[in-house]
Every structure is written in structure tokens, then in C-alpha cells.
Amino acid sequence: MTGSEHIVAIIVAGGGGSRAGAGAPKQFRLVGGRALLAHAYRAFVDHPLIDDVIVVVAPGMEEEARAAVGTEVATVNGGATRRESVAHGLAAATARRATRVLIHDAARPFVPARVIVEVVVALDEHQGALPALPVADTLARSETLRDTRVLGDIVARDGLWRVQTPQGFRLDAILAAHAAWPLGEEATDDAQMVRRLGGAVALVQGDPVLDKVTYPSDFALAEARAGAAWRTRMATGFDVHRLEDGEELWLGGVHIPHARGLSGHSDADVALHALTDALLGTIAAGDIGTHFPPSDPQWRGAESGQFLRHAAALIRGRGGEIEFVDLTIICEAPKIGPHRAVMTARIAELLEIPADRVSVKATTTEKLGFTGRGEGIAAQAAATVRLPT
């Protein structure tokens, strides 16, 4: 694989999920506290080989997708069939100058990083690649569960494989396969289409966690996998800065008009500093001064949002996810209430998480201490993350 490749992941999330029950599209059902779609999306967006991620949704479901993923996700509308939906995703990937694409079903929420690597690498020598597992169980044909003919109609399992996603393709190969596919005929997967044109599709080692969530009973297994795959950590952060004349006041990533501002080496956003320390604490990565020393002139006047983004990136670099952050700002003035909603939205944007996972509160010290005397502002924060076991 060369550095000139641009790899786009297409997540197909436009189905109705009728077999999954519960009356809602299964890609938006919660497993391990987040939607199936969110699990799959995060696996691709955090992977270093993936340059872009496109989610194909049913028309009118864009807001549901954004709520599930918790970021400015790129969506395109699907078609009447899976093949048409993939074609729409391929058109969007082409517009993004993709050279290779990975096509994945949102109903397969857990995507091992190893599988992504093996599929992408296989495309160096093949037009397509897909993960698969050998069939281990005895196979039998039967019209019903109680069909007595089952014992006489056993299917040989030699050479049989269970095909999974993500399926990877060189863009030109999959586009040609879609263009040549007969109208009115549906394909069970994209590799089938490439093979019909004579394209070489490699098999790579799949993984049981890639099993598709289809029926109500599958959700119990998915929930167990989600729980077993993660451990939870919580840490706190605390910071204080002095109020001085002639300084701008930044709190929670928001500029607040005030007679005085906070003094510090950076923009002195005490709220984001406390949050940054809390996040760094969850992965035992030191504190904000470890990563951005005040003795380094490049951080003079720096926007504190980049410190928070850095901490979040370190967590995601370890395969982790930010579950919740809680912030308390301690001051007599200014009043935080009028700015709370904007702060919440800004912090959620910086962390790329939904706003309902961000809590911003404020309190005073009843005129006691340095905050009570209006000499400075303090902030304390707590962060909860999940890390892979």
C-alpha cells in the first residue's frame, strides 16, 4: 500500500431492521450504552488507515444518525435496495477522491482493527478482499425445524466459509461491478458482484465478534460482547487561575464579556484545563503541564481547546471512548447560567461526543476564600471513559 491511497469506509445503515424487533431500526438500538451504528462508526473513524467515513442512511434518518454517532457525520441517502444504497455510498466516496473503499454493515457493530488492516493490505494484490470464517457446524437442509427429512439431507461443509464485512475493494473494480450488474437482480454482497466480472477477491481471517446482529436474541450476545470488551475508568481534574485587568475571559471554550479575564500562559481557560487533566488522568498520562509545559513559548496565549482535543485523541488512540464529562465552575462572577448551553455545545464539539454526555455546573463559595473575594476562578472536573480490555 502506498501513501497515495485514499481509503474511505462506507457504513450501510439504511435498513429497517424488522427481524430485530423492538419497532426501531436496529442500527440505532443501544448495545453497551451506544447505538450499533456508533460502535461501527468509531472503529473506522479512529483507525489510522481510514481517511474518511460515509454513512448511508434511509431518507429522513439523517438526524437519528447524527444523534447516534455524536459528531458531524457525513451521510448520504440510501436506495430501495442494499445494492442501490451501496451505489450511493460509492458515488460519495468517488467525490471524495477515494482509491479504495471498505463497505460495512452497521449491523456488525464490533470491528477489530486487525481485520481492517488485513482487508486493506490484501488490496495491494487483489481487486477485493473480505473477512471470512470457516463453517464449523454440520449443515442440513430442512423446510422447518420439525422437518423429519433433515437427517437425510446433510450438506458438505468442506470449503464453505461464513462471509463477513467490511469488504474492501479497489474503487475502479467495485464501480465497474456495479455498472455491469443486471438491473432487477439483487446481490447478497458486493464481493459477489466483483467476482462475476472475473475480479480476484481474497479471503482474510475474520472474527466471531463481526457476527451480524439480526434477531432479538442476537442483542443479548452483542451486549455481553460490549461489556466484556471494555473496562471503565474515572478520573478528576482541578485548576485555578487569577482574575486580572486587561485579560480576556475564556471559560468552557467560550469567550465571555467581563471586566477582567483569567491570567495564564495559554488563554487560561480554567474549565477546559480541569477537563483536560481529568481526561489525561483516565489513561494515567500525567497532567496538562506534562504535555504543554508553561515554559514552552509556543503555548503562550494558546487556545485551550487544542489541549482538550489532544487528551481526547490520546484516549481514542488507545481504542477508548469518552463516556461522560462533568464540570463545575467555582466563581462569584460572571454568572455561568446564561452561558451554560453554549459551553456544553462547545465541549461536546471539541470531544466529538453528544451534548447529553457533557454536564456543566456552577457554584459559589458564599463569598469565602479567593473565589469569594473575586480574585480568581476555580474549576473541578470528572471524566469517565471506557478502554478496551
C-alpha positions in Angstrom: 0.0 0.0 0.0 1.3 3.4 -0.9 0.8 6.7 0.8 -1.1 8.0 -2.2 -4.1 5.7 -1.4 -7.2 7.4 0.0 -9.3 4.9 1.8 -13.0 5.6 2.5 -15.2 3.4 4.7 -18.9 3.2 3.7 -21.2 2.0 6.5 -24.6 0.8 5.2 -27.2 1.8 7.8 -30.3 2.2 5.8 -32.2 -1.0 6.7 -35.5 -1.2 8.6 -34.3 -3.9 10.9 -37.7 -5.6 11.1 -36.3 -9.0 12.1 -34.6 -7.4 15.1 -37.9 -6.5 16.7 -38.4 -3.6 19.1 -40.1 -1.5 16.4 -37.0 0.6 15.7 -34.2 0.3 13.1 -31.6 -2.0 14.7 -28.7 0.2 13.7 -30.0 2.8 16.3 -30.7 0.2 19.0 -28.4 0.6 22.0 -25.8 -2.0 22.9 -23.3 -1.3 25.6 -24.8 2.1 26.1 -24.5 3.3 22.4 -26.1 2.6 19.1 -24.9 -0.3 16.9 -24.0 2.3 14.3 -21.9 4.2 16.8 -19.8 1.2 17.6 -19.0 0.5 13.9 -18.5 4.2 13.1 -16.0 4.7 15.9 -14.0 1.6 14.8 -13.4 3.2 11.4 -13.1 6.8 12.2 -10.4 6.0 14.8 -8.4 3.7 12.6 -5.2 5.3 11.2 -5.7 3.6 7.7 -9.1 5.1 7.2 -9.2 8.6 5.7 -13.0 9.2 5.5 -16.2 7.6 6.7 -19.5 7.8 5.0 -22.8 6.5 6.5 -25.6 5.5 4.2 -29.0 6.1 5.9 -32.6 5.8 4.8 -34.1 9.2 3.7 -35.2 11.2 6.6 -32.9 9.4 9.1 -30.0 11.8 9.0 -30.8 13.4 12.4 -31.0 9.9 14.0 -27.6 9.0 12.6 -26.1 12.3 13.9 -27.6 11.7 17.3 -26.3 8.1 17.4 -22.8 8.9 16.3 -22.4 12.2 18.1 -20.4 14.1 15.5 -20.7 15.9 12.2 -21.1 12.5 10.4 -21.1 12.5 6.6 -24.4 10.9 5.5 -25.9 10.1 2.1 -29.4 8.7 1.4 -29.7 5.1 0.6 -31.9 3.5 -2.1 -34.7 0.9 -2.3 -32.2 -2.0 -2.0 -28.9 -2.6 -0.4 -27.2 -2.6 -3.8 -28.6 0.9 -4.6 -27.6 2.1 -1.1 -24.0 1.0 -1.7 -24.0 2.6 -5.1 -25.0 5.9 -3.5 -22.2 5.5 -1.0 -19.7 4.7 -3.8 -20.7 7.9 -5.6 -20.0 9.9 -2.4 -16.6 8.1 -2.0 -15.8 8.9 -5.6 -16.5 12.6 -4.9 -14.0 12.4 -2.0 -11.3 11.0 -4.4 -11.3 7.6 -2.8 -8.9 5.0 -4.4 -10.1 2.1 -2.1 -13.3 1.6 -0.2 -14.4 -0.6 2.7 -18.1 -1.5 2.7 -19.5 -2.5 6.1 -22.9 -3.3 7.5 -23.9 -1.3 10.6 -25.5 -4.4 12.0 -21.9 -5.7 12.6 -21.1 -3.3 15.5 -17.7 -4.6 16.6 -14.9 -4.3 14.0 -11.4 -5.4 15.1 -8.6 -3.1 14.0 -6.7 -6.2 12.8 -9.5 -7.1 10.3 -9.4 -3.6 8.8 -5.6 -3.8 8.4 -5.8 -7.3 6.7 -8.5 -6.3 4.3 -6.7 -3.1 3.3 -3.3 -4.8 2.8 -4.9 -7.6 0.7 -6.0 -5.0 -1.8 -2.3 -4.5 -2.8 -2.6 -7.7 -4.7 -6.3 -8.3 -5.3 -9.3 -6.3 -6.5 -11.3 -7.1 -3.4 -10.9 -8.7 0.0 -13.3 -9.8 2.7 -13.1 -11.4 6.2 -14.5 -14.9 6.5 -14.7 -17.7 9.0 -14.7 -21.4 8.1 -18.0 -23.2 8.6 -17.5 -25.5 11.7 -21.1 -26.7 12.3 -22.8 -29.5 10.5 -25.2 -28.1 7.8 -28.6 -29.6 7.0 -31.4 -28.7 4.6 -34.9 -28.5 6.1 -38.1 -26.6 5.3 -39.0 -26.3 9.0 -37.4 -27.0 12.4 -39.6 -30.1 12.7 -39.0 -31.5 9.2 -38.1 -35.2 9.6 -36.2 -35.2 6.3 -33.4 -33.2 7.9 -31.3 -36.3 8.8 -31.2 -37.4 5.2 -30.1 -34.1 3.7 -26.8 -33.1 5.2 -24.7 -30.5 3.3 -21.0 -31.0 3.0 -19.2 -28.1 4.7 -15.7 -28.6 3.2 -14.6 -25.3 1.6 -17.5 -23.4 3.0 -16.9 -20.0 4.6 -19.1 -17.5 6.5 -18.6 -14.2 4.8 -18.4 -11.0 6.9 -17.8 -7.3 6.4 -16.0 -5.0 6.0 -15.4 -5.9 2.4 -12.7 -3.9 0.7 -12.3 -3.1 -3.0 -10.2 -1.0 -5.3 -12.6 1.7 -6.3 -12.4 1.1 -10.0 -13.2 -2.6 -9.6 -16.3 -2.1 -7.5 -17.6 0.7 -9.7 -17.2 -1.5 -12.7 -19.0 -4.3 -11.0 -22.0 -2.1 -10.1 -22.1 -0.6 -13.6 -22.2 -4.1 -15.1 -24.7 -5.6 -12.7 -28.1 -6.6 -14.4 -31.0 -4.4 -13.4 -33.6 -6.1 -11.3 -31.2 -8.7 -9.9 -30.0 -8.3 -6.4 -26.7 -9.4 -4.9 -26.2 -10.8 -1.5 -22.9 -8.9 -1.1 -20.5 -6.7 -3.0 -17.8 -9.4 -3.5 -20.3 -11.4 -5.5 -20.6 -8.6 -8.0 -16.8 -8.2 -8.4 -16.4 -12.0 -8.8 -19.0 -12.1 -11.6 -16.7 -9.8 -13.6 -13.8 -12.1 -13.0 -12.2 -10.0 -10.3 -10.0 -11.6 -7.7 -11.4 -11.3 -4.2 -9.1 -12.6 -1.3 -10.3 -14.1 1.9 -8.7 -12.8 5.2 -9.2 -14.2 8.6 -12.5 -13.0 10.1 -13.5 -12.7 13.7 -16.5 -14.1 15.6 -17.2 -10.6 17.0 -18.0 -9.5 13.5 -21.2 -11.6 13.6 -24.3 -9.8 12.4 -26.9 -8.7 14.8 -30.1 -9.8 13.1 -32.6 -11.3 15.5 -33.7 -10.2 19.0 -31.7 -13.0 20.6 -28.5 -11.6 19.0 -28.7 -8.4 21.1 -28.0 -10.4 24.3 -24.8 -11.7 22.8 -23.8 -8.3 21.5 -24.5 -6.8 24.9 -22.3 -9.4 26.5 -19.5 -8.7 24.0 -19.8 -5.0 24.6 -19.4 -5.5 28.3 -16.6 -7.9 28.1 -14.6 -5.8 25.7 -14.3 -2.7 27.9 -13.2 -1.6 31.3 -14.3 1.7 32.8 -12.1 4.3 34.3 -12.9 7.6 36.1 -10.5 10.5 37.0 -10.8 14.1 38.2 -9.1 17.4 37.4 -8.8 20.7 39.2 -7.4 24.1 38.1 -7.3 27.7 39.4 -6.4 30.9 37.6 -6.2 34.5 38.8 -8.5 37.2 37.5 -6.7 40.3 36.2 -7.5 43.5 34.4 -6.7 43.7 30.7 -7.2 39.9 30.1 -10.0 38.2 28.1 -12.2 35.7 29.9 -12.4 32.3 28.3 -14.5 29.6 30.1 -15.5 26.2 28.7 -14.2 27.2 25.3 -16.4 30.3 25.2 -15.4 34.0 25.2 -17.4 35.7 28.0 -17.5 39.5 28.1 -16.3 40.6 31.6 -14.4 43.4 33.3 -11.5 41.1 34.0 -10.1 37.9 32.5 -8.0 35.0 33.6 -4.3 35.2 33.7 -2.1 32.3 32.5 0.4 31.1 29.9 -2.3 30.0 27.5 -5.7 31.5 27.2 -6.1 30.4 30.9 -9.5 28.6 30.3 -9.6 27.1 33.8 -12.7 24.9 32.8 -11.0 23.3 29.8 -7.8 22.8 31.8 -9.6 20.9 34.5 -11.4 18.8 31.9 -8.1 18.1 30.2 -6.5 16.9 33.4 -9.4 14.7 34.2 -9.2 13.0 30.8 -5.5 12.6 31.0 -6.0 11.0 34.4 -8.2 8.2 33.0 -5.2 6.9 31.0 -2.6 7.8 33.6 -1.0 10.2 31.1 0.2 12.9 33.5 -1.3 16.4 33.5 -1.7 19.3 31.2 1.7 20.7 32.1 3.3 17.4 31.1 2.1 17.7 27.5 2.0 21.5 27.2 4.7 22.9 29.6 4.2 26.6 30.5 8.0 27.1 30.0 7.5 26.4 26.2 6.8 29.7 24.4 4.8 28.1 21.7 1.9 27.7 24.1 1.8 31.3 25.1 -1.8 32.5 24.5 -2.8 29.2 23.0 -6.4 28.2 22.7 -7.1 25.6 25.4 -9.5 23.7 23.1 -6.4 22.1 21.5 -5.3 20.8 24.9 -8.7 19.1 25.3 -8.7 17.7 21.8 -5.2 16.3 22.4 -6.4 14.5 25.6 -9.4 13.0 23.7 -7.1 11.9 20.9 -4.8 10.1 23.3 -7.8 8.2 24.7 -9.1 7.3 21.2 -5.6 6.3 20.2 -5.8 3.6 22.9 -9.1 2.4 21.5 -11.0 4.2 24.2 -14.3 6.1 24.2 -15.3 9.1 26.3 -18.5 8.2 28.2 -19.2 11.3 30.2 -17.6 14.5 31.5 -18.8 16.7 34.4 -17.6 20.2 35.0 -18.1 22.5 38.0 -17.0 26.2 37.7 -16.5 27.9 41.0 -16.8 31.7 41.0 -18.8 34.7 42.2 -18.9 36.3 38.8 -19.6 36.2 36.0 -22.9 34.3 36.1 -22.4 30.9 34.3 -26.1 30.1 33.8 -26.5 32.3 30.6 -23.5 30.6 29.0 -24.1 27.0 30.1 -25.7 25.8 26.9 -23.0 27.3 24.7 -20.3 25.8 26.8 -21.9 22.4 26.8 -22.2 22.5 23.0 -18.6 23.7 22.6 -17.1 21.0 24.9 -19.2 18.3 23.1 -17.8 19.6 19.8 -14.2 19.5 21.0 -14.6 16.0 22.4 -16.8 14.7 19.5 -19.4 13.3 21.8 -23.1 14.0 22.1 -24.0 17.1 24.2 -26.0 14.9 26.6 -22.7 13.4 27.8 -21.5 16.8 28.9 -22.5 18.3 32.3 -21.7 22.0 33.1 -22.5 23.3 36.5 -21.5 26.3 38.6 -21.4 27.3 42.2 -20.0 29.9 44.5 -18.1 29.7 47.8 -20.5 32.1 49.6 -18.0 34.9 49.5 -15.4 32.8 51.2 -11.8 32.3 50.0 -10.1 33.7 46.9 -13.0 32.9 44.6 -15.4 34.5 47.1 -13.3 37.7 47.1 -13.3 37.7 43.3 -9.6 37.1 43.0 -9.8 34.1 40.7 -11.9 31.3 39.3 -11.5 27.6 40.0 -12.9 24.5 38.2 -13.1 20.9 39.0 -14.0 18.1 36.5 -14.6 14.4 36.4 -14.3 12.2 33.3 -15.5 8.6 32.7 -14.0 6.7 29.8 -14.1 3.1 28.5 -11.0 1.4 27.4 -10.6 -2.0 25.6 -9.6 -4.8 27.9 
